[in-house]
Amino acid sequence: MSRLNILAGRITLAACIALLPVALIAQSGSMSPSPDGAQDQMGTNGPQNKIGASDKRFVRKAAEGGMAEVELGQMAAEKASNPEVKKFGQRMVDDHTKANDQLKEVASSKGIQLPTKLSPKDEMTKQRLSSLKGDDFDKAYMSDMVKDHAQDVADFQRESTSGMDPDVKNFASKTLPTLEDHLKQARQIAPTTSANANQMGGQP
């Protein structure tokens, strides 16, 4: 082999060695996702932090209702004259406080801002009940509890079957049996308060 051929071979080898890091960098870049690509992938694989409008409305409405049940239950536990109404009021405080705490965890994981005060409708109910006492209070409170829980059961049944977010749907499914039991108990107690109120009204 001539000296010229040997020299040409060395030049070619040196050129290949020099270009090797560039090729490796280019290959590494094509195999690794860009920061933007990683962000997109996280967004695609992170539906647990996204929630539809319907589920979001349910969460906020459930939070409003749960807050009202606790405040009205506290009032019933203090003001009711019927021992059964008192016990029912305390159960509302205990059960709905627990459910409210669970709902707060779900809402926090979804980035949902929950209401911090009663809705205008619930505030009016609270003011109306606070002006009553004795059997009149018992009758009005239990009547509201029957109506409220009938609506709650319907809302939670719908969410537990047709909700899109799995965490919200699971919360509705787990809470529904308790609400159904509340409604059953309220329907059992309500007629006794009506009877007491009617007896009091018929007294001279």
C-alpha positions in Angstrom: 0.0 0.0 0.0 1.4 3.4 -0.9 2.0 6.1 1.6 -0.7 8.2 -0.1 -3.3 5.6 0.4 -2.4 5.1 4.1 -2.6 8.9 4.7 -6.0 9.0 3.0 -7.3 6.2 5.2 -6.1 8.0 8.4 -7.9 11.2 7.3 -11.2 9.3 6.7 -11.0 7.5 10.1 -10.3 10.8 11.9 -13.3 12.4 10.2 -15.6 9.5 11.3 -14.4 9.8 14.9 -15.0 13.5 14.9 -18.5 13.1 13.6 -19.5 10.3 16.0 -20.5 12.5 19.0 -22.7 14.7 16.7 -24.5 11.5 15.5 -25.0 10.2 19.0 -26.4 13.5 20.2 -28.8 13.7 17.2 -29.9 10.1 17.9 -30.4 10.8 21.6 -32.5 13.9 20.8 -34.8 11.9 18.5 -35.4 9.2 21.0 -36.0 11.4 24.1 -39.2 13.5 24.3 -38.8 17.2 24.4 -40.0 19.0 27.5 -43.0 20.1 25.6 -43.7 16.6 24.5 -43.4 15.4 28.1 -45.8 18.0 29.2 -48.3 16.9 26.6 -47.9 13.3 27.6 -48.6 14.2 31.2 -51.7 16.1 30.2 -52.9 13.2 28.2 -52.3 10.7 31.0 -53.6 12.9 33.8 -57.4 12.9 33.4 -57.7 12.4 37.2 -57.1 16.1 37.6 -59.7 17.1 35.0 -63.4 17.1 35.6 -66.4 17.8 33.4 -68.9 20.6 34.0 -71.7 18.2 35.1 -69.5 16.5 37.7 -68.2 19.8 38.9 -71.8 21.1 39.4 -72.6 17.9 41.4 -69.6 18.4 43.7 -70.5 22.0 44.4 -74.2 21.3 44.9 -73.4 18.3 47.2 -71.0 20.6 49.2 -73.7 23.2 49.6 -76.3 20.6 50.7 -73.9 18.9 53.1 -73.0 22.2 54.7 -76.7 23.0 55.2 -77.5 19.6 56.7 -74.8 20.1 59.3 -75.9 23.6 60.3 -79.6 22.7 60.4 -78.8 19.5 62.2 -76.9 21.5 64.9 -80.0 23.6 65.3 -82.3 20.6 65.6 -80.0 19.0 68.2 -80.3 22.1 70.3 -83.9 23.3 69.7 -86.1 20.2 69.0 -88.6 19.2 71.6 -89.0 15.7 70.2 -86.2 13.4 71.3 -86.3 11.6 68.0 -85.8 14.8 66.1 -82.9 15.7 68.4 -81.2 12.4 67.7 -81.9 12.8 64.0 -80.4 16.3 64.0 -77.2 15.0 65.7 -77.0 12.2 63.1 -77.1 14.8 60.4 -74.2 16.6 62.0 -72.1 13.4 62.3 -72.9 11.8 59.0 -72.7 14.9 56.8 -69.6 16.2 58.5 -67.9 12.9 57.6 -69.3 13.1 54.0 -68.2 16.7 53.7 -64.7 15.9 54.6 -64.5 13.1 52.0 -65.9 15.5 49.4 -63.3 18.1 50.3 -60.6 15.6 49.5 -62.1 14.8 46.1 -62.6 18.5 45.3 -59.1 19.3 46.3 -57.7 16.6 44.0 -59.7 18.1 41.1 -58.9 21.7 41.8 -62.5 22.6 42.6 -63.3 25.6 44.8 -66.1 24.6 47.2 -68.6 27.1 48.6 -67.8 28.4 52.1 -71.3 29.7 53.0 -74.9 28.6 52.7 -76.8 29.1 49.5 -79.5 31.9 49.6 -82.2 29.2 49.7 -80.6 27.3 52.6 -79.9 30.5 54.4 -83.7 31.4 54.2 -84.5 27.9 55.5 -82.2 28.4 58.4 -83.7 31.8 59.3 -87.2 30.4 59.0 -86.4 27.5 61.3 -84.6 29.7 63.8 -87.8 31.6 64.4 -89.8 28.5 65.3 -89.8 26.5 68.5 -91.2 23.4 70.1 -93.5 21.2 68.0 -93.7 23.8 65.2 -89.9 23.6 64.8 -89.9 19.8 64.8 -92.6 19.6 62.2 -91.0 22.2 59.9 -87.5 20.7 60.3 -88.5 17.2 59.6 -90.7 18.3 56.6 -87.6 20.0 55.1 -85.5 16.9 55.8 -87.9 14.7 53.9 -87.9 17.0 50.9 -84.1 17.7 51.0 -83.1 14.1 51.2 -85.5 13.0 48.5 -83.7 15.4 46.2 -80.3 14.4 47.5 -81.0 10.7 46.9 -82.1 11.5 43.3 -79.0 13.6 42.7 -76.6 11.0 44.1 -78.4 8.1 42.3 -77.9 10.0 39.0 -74.3 10.8 39.6 -73.5 7.2 40.8 -74.8 5.8 37.5 -74.0 8.5 34.9 -71.1 10.5 36.4 -68.0 10.7 34.2 -65.3 11.3 36.8 -64.5 8.0 38.6 -63.6 9.6 41.9 -66.8 11.8 42.0 -68.8 8.8 40.9 -67.3 6.6 43.6 -68.1 9.3 46.3 -71.7 9.4 45.2 -72.0 5.6 45.2 -70.5 5.3 48.7 -72.6 8.1 50.2 -75.9 7.1 48.6 -76.8 4.3 51.0 -76.4 6.7 54.0 -78.7 9.3 52.3 -81.3 6.7 51.6 -81.2 5.7 55.2 -81.6 9.4 56.2 -84.6 9.7 54.0 -86.2 6.5 55.4 -85.7 7.7 58.9 -87.0 11.2 58.2 -90.2 9.8 56.7 -90.7 7.7 59.8 -90.2 10.7 62.2 -92.1 13.4 60.2 -95.6 12.0 60.8 -95.1 12.0 64.6 -94.1 15.6 64.6 -97.2 16.5 62.5 -99.4 14.7 65.0 -97.8 16.5 67.9 -98.2 19.9 66.2 -101.8 19.2 65.4 -102.5 18.1 69.0 -101.0 21.3 70.3 -103.0 23.4 67.9 -106.2 21.7 69.0 -105.7 22.5 72.6 -107.8 25.4 74.1 
